[in-house]
Amino acid sequence: MMIMSALLILVPMIITAIKGLLMQIGPQYDPLFYDVSIYIFGTMLFAVFLLSVIAFYLRRKGLGGGAAKEKWMTELERYFEREQIGQIPDEKHHW
């Protein structure tokens, strides 16, 4: 008896769900909602793709390109040599 009442509740729920699913494809179909959702999803995918391309380019080349990175490295090396940072201590300097 208990199983029968559970089936009587579940069967209309399943029928309503299938009917609602079929109505989206059938005569009640709203093409504007479908098109807009596809456009929004496509735009999000394109934005993620574009950001990944930009991130890859910045990772490979850096912000200023190769010349700016080399110039920065030479300035940094010159500063390290002038301040004697990272040098092995010798007899002249006792820190």
N, C-alpha and C positions, 0 to 999 in steps of 0.2 A: 504494500500500500504506500509506503514511504517513497519507494523508488518511482512509483507511478506519478506521485505528486511532483517529484523533482523533475521528471521528464516533461510534465505538463508546463512547468515553469521554463525549462531550458529550450524547448522546441520553439516557442514564439520568439524568444530572444535571438536564437540563431537565425530564424527566418527574417526577423527585422534587420539583423546585421547584414545578411546576404542581400536583402532587398535594398538597403541603403547603399551597399557597395555597387550593386548593378545600376542603381539610379544615377550614380555619378558618371557611368559610361553611357547610359541610355538617354531618354528624352529630357531628363532633368539636368543634364550636363551643362556646366557653366564654363565655357571656353576661356572667358576672360580671367577667371581665377587660376585656371591651369596655366595659361600663357604667362601670367604675371609671376606665378611661383617658379616657373622654369626660367624666366629672365632673371629673377632675383638670385636663384641658385647658380646660374651661369655667371652672373656678375661676381658673385662671391668666389667662385672657382678661379675666374680670371684674375681677380685681385690677389688671391693667394699665389697664383703662378707668377704674376708680375712682381710681387714682393720677394718671392724666392729668387727670381732672376736678378733683381737689384741687390739682394743680400749676397748672392754668389759673386757678382761683379765686384762689390765692395770688398769682399773677402779676398778675392784674387788680386785686384789692382790697388786697393786702398782709396782713400778719398781724393788725394791729389795726384794720383798716378805714380809711376816709378820714379820720376825725377824728384818729386817732393819728398818721397820716402828716403831716397839716397841723400838728399841735402840734409834732412833731419838727422840721419845717422852720422854723417860727417860732422855736423855741429855737436852732436852728443859725444862723439869720440874726442873731438877737440877739447870740449869741456872736461871730460874725464882725464885727458892728458894734462891739462893746465892745473886742475885741482889734485892731480895724482890720486884719483879714486880707482881702486881696484888694482893698484900696483903692488908689487912685492916690496916690502920694506928693505931698505939698504942701510949702510952704516951712517949715511948723512942724516937721515931722519929717524928720530926716536919718538914714536907716538906714545 
